[in-house]
Amino acid sequence: MKKIIRLTESDLANIVKRVITENNDDQGLLNRACTTWASFKSTSSPEEIKQYEEWTKQYTKGAPFSMDVACKSKSVDVIGSDGDRKILNGVINLSWLK
């Protein structure tokens, strides 16, 4: 049996508002992470960059999260999960170096 879900205009407006807010939050997160990444990359050794790649694997099912690709695209489409958000926050805070 199929359920029919009826949305009021208010429900729909709240959903749209939430999606817009999440995208804006993700865009801000991506922008801040890219700024930090550019600085980190310009002052880091190849070993530290490799350490970053290894650190990201715990959040991406074993594949490193490429900040270069994310920053080049500048699109929130590269953020596909909460794991990706953890990585971006980690880049901003550089907490993964500890």
Buried (B, 14 or more C-beta within 10 A) or exposed (E): EEEEEEEEEEEEEEEEEEEEEEEEEBBEBBBBBBEBBEEBBEEBEEEEBEBBEEBBEEBBEEEBBBBEEBBEEEEBEBBEEEBBBBBBBBBBEEEBEE
